[in-house]
Amino acid sequence: MLTILSIDVALGAVCCAAWFAQFFNVTLNPFELVSLGLTVWIIYTADHLMDARKIKHRASTSNHRFHQRYFSILAAALIVTVICDGLLILFIRREVFHAGIVLLMAVILYLCFNRRIGILKEPFIAILYCAGILLPALSISGVSVMANAWLVIIAFFATVLINVILFSWFNYEADKRDGGRSLVALLGLTISKRLLYILFTVQSILLFCIAYQGVMISVLLMTMNGLLLLLFIRDDFFRGKESYRLLGDMIFLFPIISFF
């Protein structure tokens, strides 16, 4: 249920945002973290509801079926959450608020045109997710990002991108039946598989370079990507099971280990 309702995604975003705040030596207040979690939940739920509404038959995935069945309840919960998030915004710092407005514009554009951007859908989702996580820390720190920090940011973005494409990979058959326009549905399984191999290879090089900067950072990123690699190479086992989504989302909770 946590996965279907995208609660695990929201919690993962909060954990990663707190992790990057620690990485950039800044402190986020509770209002900023809660607002981020609510915002991520709003975006994912709105996206799922829009997809569920556009599917005229019974959806092929349990996620979209749930949003079809409880559309009115979830839509009402979405409105209440937007109001609560709007109130929380009053308590976040001005720098975060201004950066958030820019990101909000990009999110609105995505929600309006997500069915028309084709193979750019997954990269766009990864960019928005990473921007939301990095935005609080970077807007508060007010310092330029060093080259070594950029390696970590790029590796994290690659992790998110691999995660999103993998989900489309597992949902390939369902997307084809429901008229989905994911990257994998448009490119096909063969080309998508090659793309994932390339991404994992590039990621391995990045993680090798990051390993020189800090044990905790490299171990966390390697563990996160190791689980994604396991899902990929054992796709025959996980395909058709909802466990892949739980495991794929769970990796973004791993950064909480760095606080102990």
C-alpha positions in Angstrom: 0.0 0.0 0.0 2.9 2.4 0.7 4.1 1.8 -2.8 0.7 2.2 -4.5 0.1 5.5 -2.6 3.6 6.7 -3.4 4.3 7.3 0.3 7.6 5.4 0.1 8.7 7.8 -2.8 7.9 10.8 -0.6 9.8 9.4 2.4 12.7 8.5 0.1 12.8 12.1 -1.2 12.9 13.5 2.4 15.8 11.1 3.3 17.8 12.0 0.3 17.2 15.8 0.8 18.4 15.5 4.4 21.4 13.5 3.2 22.4 16.1 0.6 21.9 18.9 3.2 24.4 17.0 5.4 26.7 16.6 2.4 26.6 20.4 1.7 26.9 21.2 5.5 23.5 22.9 5.8 20.6 22.3 8.1 17.0 22.0 6.8 14.2 22.8 9.2 11.3 20.3 9.7 8.9 22.5 7.7 11.1 22.3 4.6 11.5 18.6 4.8 7.7 18.0 5.4 6.9 20.4 2.5 9.2 18.5 0.2 7.6 15.1 1.1 4.1 16.5 0.6 5.1 18.1 -2.7 6.6 14.9 -4.1 3.5 13.0 -3.0 1.3 15.6 -4.7 3.2 15.3 -8.0 3.2 11.5 -8.1 -0.4 11.2 -7.1 -1.5 13.9 -9.6 0.4 12.1 -12.3 -1.1 8.7 -11.4 -4.6 10.1 -11.3 -4.2 11.7 -14.7 -3.0 8.4 -16.1 -5.8 6.5 -14.5 -8.4 8.9 -15.9 -7.0 8.5 -19.4 -7.2 4.7 -19.3 -10.7 4.0 -20.3 -10.6 0.2 -19.6 -9.6 -1.6 -16.4 -5.9 -0.7 -15.9 -3.3 -3.4 -16.3 -1.2 -2.4 -13.2 -2.4 -2.5 -9.6 -1.1 1.1 -9.2 -3.4 2.5 -11.9 -6.3 0.2 -10.9 -6.1 1.5 -7.4 -6.2 5.1 -8.6 -9.1 4.3 -10.9 -11.1 2.7 -8.2 -10.5 5.3 -5.5 -10.2 8.3 -7.9 -12.6 10.6 -6.0 -11.1 9.8 -2.6 -7.6 10.3 -3.8 -8.5 13.5 -5.6 -10.0 14.9 -2.4 -6.9 13.9 -0.4 -4.8 15.6 -3.1 -6.7 18.9 -2.7 -6.4 18.7 1.2 -2.6 18.0 0.8 -2.1 20.9 -1.5 -3.8 23.2 1.0 -1.6 21.8 3.9 1.5 22.2 1.7 0.5 25.8 0.9 0.4 26.6 4.6 3.8 25.0 5.3 5.3 27.1 2.6 4.8 30.1 4.9 7.4 28.6 7.3 10.2 27.8 4.8 13.1 30.1 4.1 12.8 32.7 1.4 15.7 31.2 -0.6 14.0 27.8 -0.7 10.6 29.4 -1.6 12.0 31.3 -4.6 13.8 28.3 -5.9 10.6 26.2 -5.4 8.6 28.6 -7.5 10.9 27.9 -10.5 10.7 24.2 -9.9 6.9 24.4 -9.6 6.7 26.0 -13.1 8.7 23.0 -14.5 6.4 20.5 -12.7 3.3 22.2 -14.1 4.8 22.0 -17.6 5.5 18.3 -17.1 2.0 17.5 -15.9 0.5 19.3 -18.9 2.7 17.7 -21.5 3.8 14.4 -20.0 1.8 12.4 -22.6 3.5 14.3 -25.5 7.2 14.3 -24.6 7.8 10.7 -25.7 11.2 9.2 -24.7 12.0 12.3 -22.7 9.4 11.4 -20.1 11.8 9.4 -17.9 14.7 11.8 -18.1 12.3 14.7 -17.3 11.0 12.8 -14.2 14.6 12.1 -13.0 15.5 15.8 -13.5 12.5 17.0 -11.5 13.1 14.5 -8.7 16.7 15.4 -8.3 16.0 19.1 -8.5 13.4 18.8 -5.7 15.9 16.9 -3.5 18.8 19.2 -4.2 16.9 22.5 -4.2 16.6 23.0 -0.4 20.3 22.4 0.3 21.7 24.3 -2.7 19.5 27.3 -2.3 20.4 27.7 1.4 24.1 27.0 1.0 24.6 29.7 -1.6 28.0 28.4 -2.6 29.1 27.1 -6.0 29.2 23.3 -6.4 32.7 21.9 -6.5 33.8 19.4 -9.2 33.8 16.5 -6.7 30.3 17.4 -5.6 29.1 17.4 -9.2 30.3 13.8 -9.5 28.0 12.8 -6.6 25.1 14.8 -8.1 25.5 13.3 -11.5 25.8 9.8 -10.0 22.7 10.4 -8.0 20.8 11.6 -11.1 22.0 8.5 -13.0 20.7 6.4 -10.1 17.2 8.0 -10.3 17.2 7.7 -14.1 18.1 4.0 -14.0 15.4 3.5 -11.4 12.7 5.2 -13.5 13.7 3.4 -16.7 13.7 0.1 -14.9 10.2 0.7 -13.7 9.1 1.3 -17.3 11.1 -1.8 -18.2 9.0 -3.9 -15.8 5.8 -2.2 -16.9 6.4 -2.7 -20.6 3.6 -5.1 -21.3 1.1 -3.1 -19.2 2.1 0.2 -20.8 1.5 -1.3 -24.3 -2.0 -2.5 -23.3 -2.9 0.8 -21.6 -1.5 3.0 -24.4 1.4 4.3 -22.2 4.1 6.3 -23.8 7.1 5.5 -21.6 10.7 5.4 -23.0 10.7 1.6 -23.0 7.3 1.3 -24.7 8.5 3.6 -27.5 12.0 2.3 -27.9 11.2 -1.4 -27.4 12.8 -3.9 -25.0 16.0 -4.6 -27.0 17.1 -1.0 -27.4 16.1 -0.2 -23.8 18.1 -3.1 -22.5 21.2 -1.8 -24.3 20.5 1.7 -22.9 20.4 0.3 -19.4 23.7 -1.6 -19.9 25.3 1.7 -21.0 23.9 3.6 -18.0 25.1 0.9 -15.6 28.6 1.0 -17.2 28.8 4.8 -17.0 27.5 4.7 -13.4 30.2 2.1 -12.5 32.9 4.5 -13.8 31.4 7.4 -11.8 31.2 5.4 -8.6 34.8 4.3 -9.0 35.8 8.0 -9.2 33.6 8.9 -6.2 35.1 6.1 -4.1 38.2 8.3 -3.6 36.2 11.1 -2.0 34.5 9.3 0.9 33.7 5.8 2.0 30.1 6.5 3.2 29.1 8.3 0.0 30.5 5.6 -2.3 29.2 2.7 -0.2 25.7 4.2 -0.2 25.6 4.9 -3.9 27.1 1.5 -4.7 24.5 -0.2 -2.5 21.7 1.7 -4.2 22.9 0.9 -7.7 23.7 -2.7 -6.7 20.1 -3.4 -5.9 19.0 -1.8 -9.1 21.4 -4.0 -11.0 20.0 -7.1 -9.2 16.5 -6.1 -10.4 17.8 -5.7 -13.9 19.8 -9.0 -14.2 17.1 -11.0 -12.5 14.2 -9.3 -14.4 12.8 -12.8 -15.2 12.2 -13.3 -11.5 10.8 -9.9 -10.6 8.8 -9.3 -13.8 5.1 -9.6 -13.1 5.6 -9.1 -9.4 5.0 -5.9 -7.5 8.1 -6.5 -5.3 10.3 -4.8 -7.9 8.6 -1.5 -7.2 9.0 -1.8 -3.4 12.7 -2.7 -3.8 13.3 0.0 -6.4 11.8 2.8 -4.2 13.4 1.4 -1.0 16.9 2.4 -2.2 16.1 6.1 -1.6 15.6 5.3 2.1 19.2 4.0 2.4 20.8 7.5 3.0 19.2 7.5 6.4 22.0 5.2 7.5 24.4 8.1 7.2 22.8 9.8 10.2 23.7 6.9 12.6 
